[in-house]
Amino acid sequence: MIDKTLLKETVEKAIAGTSVFIVDLQVNPGNVIVVEIDSPQGIDIDTCADITRKIESEFDRDKEDYELEVGSAGLTSPFKVKGQYEKNIGNQVEVLTKDGRKLKGTLTEVSDDAFTIEILKKVKEPGKKKPVEVAEPESFKMDECKYVKYLIDFK
């Protein structure tokens, strides 16, 4: 079985000095290795190829056969690490809380274990015929949410 600790060290060495960060790293049965990476600027194929080569130079296929996949975190995949939240500050996100609320808003702040989104709510002001939209911030602990993901909206 592939040593996950050594694998993580190898990937961290490969991305040292760059803005790239690890989103997920898995070693599945049958030595199927999946490495998900991201960066504030996005990930290109050359970055994935460089990391693949560094992993392959560290792990000898003659000693232990494995399948390797290095790629970027999917655009519609839920956020897994703080770096993904930070990358999406200012973007629209969808939040599903563990109590079943589904909210859409603009990600405005991130800390180590929490984040804030601004949600547009319609408010009826006295003396006005039509309600106006008001941005109200709402904060969440990351562990209070089933998922948070980038919202693709074609409006």
N, C-alpha and C positions, 0 to 999 in steps of 0.2 A: 504494500500500500504506500502511496506517495505521502511523504511527510508534509503535512499542511503548514507547520511552523516554518520549515525550510522554504516552502513555496512562497509563503507570505514575505519572508525576508528577501527572497530573490526578486519578487515583484517590487517591493519597497526600494531595493537597491536600483532597480531598473528605472524607477520614476523619480528617484532622488534629484533634487534641483530643478524639478519641473512643477507645473501647477496641477499635474495629474494626481488624482487620488483614487484609492480602491473603494469601490462601492460594495462588492461582494466577491468572495473567493470560496469556491466549493471543490471538494474532492469527493466525487460520488462513487458508488460501487463500480467495479470494473476499471478503476483509475480514470474516470472521466473528469477532467479538470475544466472548470469554468471560472474565468476571471472577468469580472465586470469592472470597468474603469470609467472615469469621467473627469472633466476639467471645466473651469469657467468658460473656456473658449470652445468646448466640444472636443470630440476625439476624431482623429482621422485614421485612415487605414495604415499609414506609415508608423504611427505610434503603436498601434496594435501589433504590427509586424515586428517592430523593435523589441517589444516586451516578449513576444512569442519566441524570438531568437534567443533572448537572454534566458528564458525558462528552459528552452531546449538545450542550451549549452550547460546548464546546471544539472539537468536530469537526463541521464543516459537511457535511451530507449532500449538498448541491448540488455541492460540490467533489469529494467522494469518497463513494460509496455504501457503506454497511456494515450488517451485521446485528449487534445488540448484545444480549447476555444477561448480566445481573448477578444473581447468586444466592448463596446460602449453600453452604458445603461440605456435601456429603451426610452424613447421620448414619452411614452404613455405608461411607463412602469412607475409604481409607487416609490417615493423617496425612501432610502434606507439609511443614509448617513447625512450628517450635518452639512457637508460640502454641497450636496444636492439642494438643500434648502437655501444655502447662501447663494448658489448659482442662480436661483430663481427669484431672488428678491426683486420686486417690481413687476413680476409676472402674475398672471391669473392662475390660481390653483383650485383644485377641488379637494375638499376635506370630507372624509366620512368618519364621524366620531364613533366610539364604542357604544354610545347610547343611541345610535341610529340616525343622528342628524347629518344631512348631506348639505354642505355649504360651498358656495363659490365666492371667491374674493381675491384681492391682490395681496400677495405676500409682502409684508413690510418690515418685519424684524425676525431675527433668529438668535437664540442663545444656545447654550449647550444642551438643554433638555426641553425647550419651549419655543414657540413661534407665535407671531401675530399676523392676522390677515385683516384687511379692511373690507367690510361687506357693505354693499350698497343696499339701503333700505328705503322704501317709500314712506314718507311721513306727511301727514295732512296738517298743514299749517293753518291756524285760525285765520279766517277771512279770505283764504285762497280756495279756488275751485278745484285745482288739480294738485295731487300730492307731488312733493319734490323728493328727489333722491338725495340721501345723506349717507356719507361714508362713516360707518361705525366700526372701530377696531374691536376685535375679539381675539383673545389669547388662548392658546391651548398648550398643554403639556404633550410632548411627542407620544408618550405612552398612553394618552387618552384617545388616540386616533387609530382606527383600523388601517387607514391609508391617507396619504397626502400625495397628490400627483399634479403635474403640469396640466393645465386645462387648455385643450385645443378647441377653439370656438370659431366657427365659420360665419359669423354674423357680419 
